[in-house]
Amino acid sequence: MDFALTAQQESIRDAIAKICARFDGAYWLTRDRDGGFPHEFYDAIAKGGWLGICIPEAFGGAGLGVSEAAIMMREISESGAGMAGASSVHMNVFGLNPVVVFGTDEQRRRMLPGIVEGREKACFAVTEPNTGLNTTQLKTRAIRQGGKYIVNGQKVWISTAQVAHKILLLARTTPLEDVKTPTHGLSLFYTDFDRSRIAVHEIEKMGRKAVDSNELFISDFAVPVEDRIGEEGRGFEYILHGMNPERVLIAAEAIGLGKLALSRAAAYAKQRVVFNWPIGQNQAIQHPLAKNWMDLEAAWLMTLSAAWQYDHSLPCGPAANAAKYLAGEAGFDACQQAVMTHGGFGYAKEYHVERYLREVMIPRIAPISPQLILSFIAEKVLGLPKSY
């Protein structure tokens, strides 16, 4: 059993760190204040070829695993970019996994290079206003008419829809009452984002102003049949190949942000003098930070385990969900403690930690709540009766 990163993984981390070093805390503080997609950062990551880290080499990618992607996403977040930087590339790293796994060779050749090269941005449209995490109850309908599907419905909390060229869309093609099980009858599409048929309304939110979140109103949106991924009606099965990697990556991002907050808190505790000695000499300051370190390290090991399981084609649902839960909680605790360690200055934007606390709410809440993860583990791992 070897817990060390490989030489290749170390080189990935170093290469990403060099790119991120060009975008310091002042850059992200400005993006947090003024908004606006971080195109310069996105383009730098794309120019380095990192958007295609999980995409096969045959289609322009690096052909690496979710383990390597997790290392990359942690480094982005930990660099000071936080969730704003991570979220700007997040979807392009994991989102097209269903295309990689279930798309035809023609679809892969057509759909993947634009993402790898950074020419195209994609958004992931699953969640709806009235269904939340109950994906099988989606109301958006896609009705086939000859060589196309006509889509109508709503989606909510769709990141990067303001700047997206493509949309990965899950819609019901067979009415719920006509399927044997609720997971059947949903189909997955990857197609052009037609703004004449998709109205995008941005949601004002607590943090991560640089990366937009939106509600989509879809009206008579025509999607060519050749843009359907895999078989009709099996879309729910396909998106699971994106959901588990997403849990792993967002766990890595939460850990990176927690580590960043912890490092700032420790540095501040060393140099802030009150009552004639540094506050870091007080156990009331030391102990919470020490616990943050341990919790983040434990969450990182769980994250690497989940990534390893996925990369080796093992059932990784429990591990991926556990990683997301542990990382979300550990990251939140570290960011909150960083604010408290700074005292009143923790509330000031110039010290950055208040931004970290606002941003870390994202991996704690999304893409699945901590409560539903606990219910999943109770049912799927412990064999307890389903509670939802």
GIWOJO-V371143 format. One record per residue. N is the residue number from 0. D_FIRST is the distance of its C-alpha to the first C-alpha in Angstrom with 2 decimals. Layout:
# GIWOJO-V371143
{{N:D_FIRST} {N:D_FIRST}}
This chain:
# GIWOJO-V371143
{{0:0.00} {1:3.82} {2:6.61} {3:9.35} {4:11.94} {5:12.90} {6:16.33} {7:17.94} {8:16.76} {9:18.03} {10:21.23} {11:21.72} {12:21.56} {13:23.97} {14:26.31} {15:26.62} {16:27.23} {17:30.06} {18:31.68} {19:31.47} {20:32.99} {21:36.20} {22:36.52} {23:36.82} {24:37.47} {25:41.17} {26:40.55} {27:38.69} {28:41.23} {29:43.96} {30:42.25} {31:41.91} {32:45.58} {33:47.14} {34:44.86} {35:44.73} {36:41.76} {37:39.80} {38:40.73} {39:40.16} {40:36.53} {41:35.98} {42:37.67} {43:35.59} {44:32.32} {45:33.95} {46:35.28} {47:31.84} {48:30.85} {49:28.28} {50:29.98} {51:28.82} {52:25.13} {53:24.30} {54:27.41} {55:27.38} {56:28.62} {57:31.58} {58:32.97} {59:32.45} {60:29.05} {61:25.83} {62:24.06} {63:20.82} {64:18.88} {65:19.13} {66:15.99} {67:18.11} {68:21.14} {69:19.63} {70:18.91} {71:22.48} {72:24.08} {73:22.60} {74:23.93} {75:27.29} {76:27.70} {77:26.61} {78:29.00} {79:31.97} {80:32.57} {81:31.28} {82:31.89} {83:34.92} {84:33.01} {85:30.06} {86:32.47} {87:34.56} {88:31.88} {89:29.83} {90:31.79} {91:31.83} {92:28.05} {93:27.21} {94:30.65} {95:31.35} {96:28.29} {97:30.77} {98:32.85} {99:29.96} {100:28.98} {101:32.48} {102:34.98} {103:37.00} {104:36.74} {105:40.04} {106:38.76} {107:35.61} {108:37.81} {109:40.24} {110:38.08} {111:34.97} {112:36.33} {113:38.38} {114:35.39} {115:33.30} {116:36.24} {117:37.09} {118:40.53} {119:39.98} {120:38.63} {121:37.79} {122:37.98} {123:36.48} {124:39.27} {125:38.29} {126:39.30} {127:42.95} {128:45.25} {129:45.98} {130:42.79} {131:40.02} {132:36.70} {133:38.54} {134:37.96} {135:39.63} {136:42.90} {137:43.21} {138:46.89} {139:46.79} {140:48.40} {141:48.22} {142:51.17} {143:51.44} {144:54.70} {145:54.83} {146:52.39} {147:51.10} {148:49.97} {149:51.86} {150:49.68} {151:51.01} {152:49.30} {153:47.56} {154:44.10} {155:43.02} {156:40.41} {157:39.92} {158:38.41} {159:39.80} {160:42.64} {161:45.08} {162:43.61} {163:42.05} {164:43.34} {165:41.47} {166:40.68} {167:38.07} {168:40.18} {169:39.74} {170:43.07} {171:44.55} {172:46.33} {173:47.29} {174:48.86} {175:46.87} {176:49.64} {177:49.39} {178:45.72} {179:44.27} {180:41.34} {181:41.12} {182:38.04} {183:40.22} {184:42.82} {185:40.91} {186:40.65} {187:38.74} {188:40.51} {189:39.71} {190:42.99} {191:45.19} {192:45.82} {193:49.58} {194:50.97} {195:54.37} {196:52.92} {197:50.16} {198:51.42} {199:48.82} {200:49.43} {201:47.20} {202:46.09} {203:46.57} {204:43.58} {205:42.14} {206:39.83} {207:38.33} {208:41.84} {209:40.78} {210:39.19} {211:41.73} {212:41.41} {213:44.12} {214:46.00} {215:46.98} {216:50.21} {217:50.18} {218:53.58} {219:54.34} {220:51.36} {221:51.43} {222:48.13} {223:48.35} {224:46.96} {225:44.98} {226:43.00} {227:41.70} {228:38.02} {229:37.54} {230:39.87} {231:42.29} {232:41.29} {233:37.51} {234:36.76} {235:35.07} {236:32.47} {237:32.00} {238:31.63} {239:28.63} {240:26.79} {241:27.81} {242:27.49} {243:23.79} {244:22.89} {245:25.63} {246:24.16} {247:20.85} {248:22.88} {249:25.29} {250:22.57} {251:21.32} {252:25.00} {253:25.65} {254:22.82} {255:24.22} {256:27.67} {257:26.68} {258:25.06} {259:28.26} {260:30.47} {261:28.63} {262:29.00} {263:32.68} {264:33.25} {265:31.77} {266:33.83} {267:36.92} {268:36.45} {269:36.46} {270:39.69} {271:41.67} {272:44.09} {273:45.96} {274:48.01} {275:47.53} {276:43.74} {277:40.78} {278:39.80} {279:36.15} {280:37.33} {281:38.04} {282:35.45} {283:36.72} {284:35.36} {285:32.24} {286:30.80} {287:30.75} {288:29.10} {289:26.42} {290:25.78} {291:25.70} {292:22.92} {293:20.77} {294:21.60} {295:20.86} {296:17.42} {297:16.58} {298:18.17} {299:16.24} {300:12.84} {301:14.68} {302:16.12} {303:13.05} {304:11.81} {305:15.37} {306:15.56} {307:12.55} {308:14.27} {309:17.54} {310:16.53} {311:15.37} {312:18.69} {313:17.50} {314:19.86} {315:18.88} {316:22.12} {317:21.10} {318:18.01} {319:20.17} {320:22.99} {321:21.04} {322:19.66} {323:23.25} {324:24.67} {325:22.47} {326:22.78} {327:26.48} {328:27.21} {329:25.22} {330:26.77} {331:30.18} {332:30.02} {333:29.06} {334:31.86} {335:34.35} {336:33.57} {337:34.01} {338:37.49} {339:38.33} {340:37.22} {341:39.61} {342:42.38} {343:45.29} {344:43.88} {345:40.93} {346:43.56} {347:44.68} {348:43.40} {349:43.35} {350:40.40} {351:38.31} {352:36.53} {353:39.00} {354:38.02} {355:34.34} {356:35.33} {357:37.42} {358:34.82} {359:31.91} {360:34.01} {361:33.20} {362:29.48} {363:30.42} {364:33.13} {365:32.10} {366:31.29} {367:31.17} {368:32.30} {369:30.09} {370:32.41} {371:31.90} {372:28.12} {373:28.59} {374:30.97} {375:28.60} {376:25.76} {377:28.42} {378:29.73} {379:26.86} {380:24.17} {381:26.43} {382:29.21} {383:31.93} {384:35.14} {385:35.27} {386:36.92} {387:37.86}}
